[in-house]
Amino acid sequence: MIPELGIIEGFYGEPWSWAARAGVVASLAAHGYRFYLYAPKGDAFLRRRWQEPHPPERTARFAAFAAACGARGVRFGIGLSPYESYRDFGRSCRAALARKLEWLEEVGAQDLAILFDDMRGDVPDLADRQLEIVAFVAERSGAGRLFVCPTYYADDAILDRLFGARPARYLERLGEGLPPGVEIFWTGEEVISREYSVGHLRRVGDVLRRRPFLWDNYPANDGPRLSRYLHLRGVTGRQAEIGEWISGHGVNPAQQPVLSCIPAITLAESYRLGGDYEYGEAFRRAAEEVLGPELAALLPADVLTLQDVGQERIAPAELAALRAKYAASAHEGAQEIVRFLDGDYFTSGEVVQAQ
């Protein structure tokens, strides 16, 4: 069973351009990707400044992109993080949220995600407070589909270290309180899961009282550590059999839009081929499709350096040689590699904290 596939632009750092988003949609729609969720951490009007309206000139860009997605059979959605509104969901907060919901409908968002991730969660009645917000949204939103990202969206203990100990029965309470039609995002056993097993997904589905909707953080490469690496290889640890145990599979891409299409294409192939999938061959085919045969032929020799060694640890002479090799090409994918080698995509801890 092939689940619904889509892109979740949900990384820290500089958001993609509208042209880049359109290019990704065009590349991946042909491989069965059917939704695009706009939720970059760098859009302050959907996070820290969510109560403020988007600048008017940007509203037209959202509407145009929604139309472009629709023309390719792709659902357009927006992720809203009503930042820590659960601490005081009073009259002014409700009014601001109602205004934002009207704007989301104005720009043509078919899907709406309410994102409670990356904020403090050590509140005993956290689930009930968040359920109140979701109920408010559900009553007023014109979106055809509603998603929720829990504050604790993985089993990973790092979430408890960063955002406080998760309240007892937090996920169970969310699962009990959310209507069956509301999707719940889940990243897996880890924030960046190396694999997904049927056993794990079955257990989580029992807890949430619905199949989880995967928010897959490969090939995302944001933050102080991961932004030093380019995630290019074909996906592994995502066997086709998990399709029966999830309601959808969203990919949080890398900061490099063109290069992100390579692993995204291999994910679609892994579902399509099942037991016949080979991640190395899938990578080579996807790279050739995205970059063209000449440029794609260069990558296999450099993947180890780009993905495993990382920009910061490449010896100066090797870095200069790599840069010269890819700078010789005008292809956007090659230029993304050059920018990566130059350190342009580095995302500092300060940026993460600010966004």
URCOR-V859465 format. One record per run of one state. SS is the DSSP state (helix for helix, strand for strand, loop for the rest). FROM is the first residue (numbers start at 0). TO is the last residue. If there is no record, write none. Layout:
BEGIN
ss=SS from=FROM to=TO
ss=SS from=FROM to=TO
END
This chain:
BEGIN
ss=loop from=0 to=3
ss=strand from=4 to=8
ss=loop from=9 to=16
ss=helix from=17 to=28
ss=loop from=29 to=31
ss=strand from=32 to=37
ss=loop from=38 to=42
ss=helix from=43 to=45
ss=loop from=46 to=54
ss=helix from=55 to=70
ss=loop from=71 to=73
ss=strand from=74 to=79
ss=loop from=80 to=83
ss=helix from=84 to=86
ss=loop from=87 to=89
ss=helix from=90 to=105
ss=loop from=106 to=109
ss=strand from=110 to=114
ss=loop from=115 to=124
ss=helix from=125 to=139
ss=loop from=140 to=143
ss=strand from=144 to=148
ss=loop from=149 to=152
ss=strand from=153 to=153
ss=loop from=154 to=156
ss=helix from=157 to=162
ss=loop from=163 to=168
ss=helix from=169 to=176
ss=loop from=177 to=181
ss=strand from=182 to=185
ss=loop from=186 to=186
ss=strand from=187 to=187
ss=loop from=188 to=196
ss=helix from=197 to=207
ss=loop from=208 to=210
ss=strand from=211 to=215
ss=loop from=216 to=221
ss=helix from=222 to=225
ss=loop from=226 to=238
ss=helix from=239 to=244
ss=strand from=245 to=250
ss=loop from=251 to=255
ss=helix from=256 to=275
ss=loop from=276 to=277
ss=helix from=278 to=290
ss=loop from=291 to=291
ss=helix from=292 to=308
ss=loop from=309 to=309
ss=helix from=310 to=312
ss=loop from=313 to=314
ss=helix from=315 to=326
ss=loop from=327 to=330
ss=helix from=331 to=340
ss=loop from=341 to=347
ss=helix from=348 to=353
ss=loop from=354 to=354
END
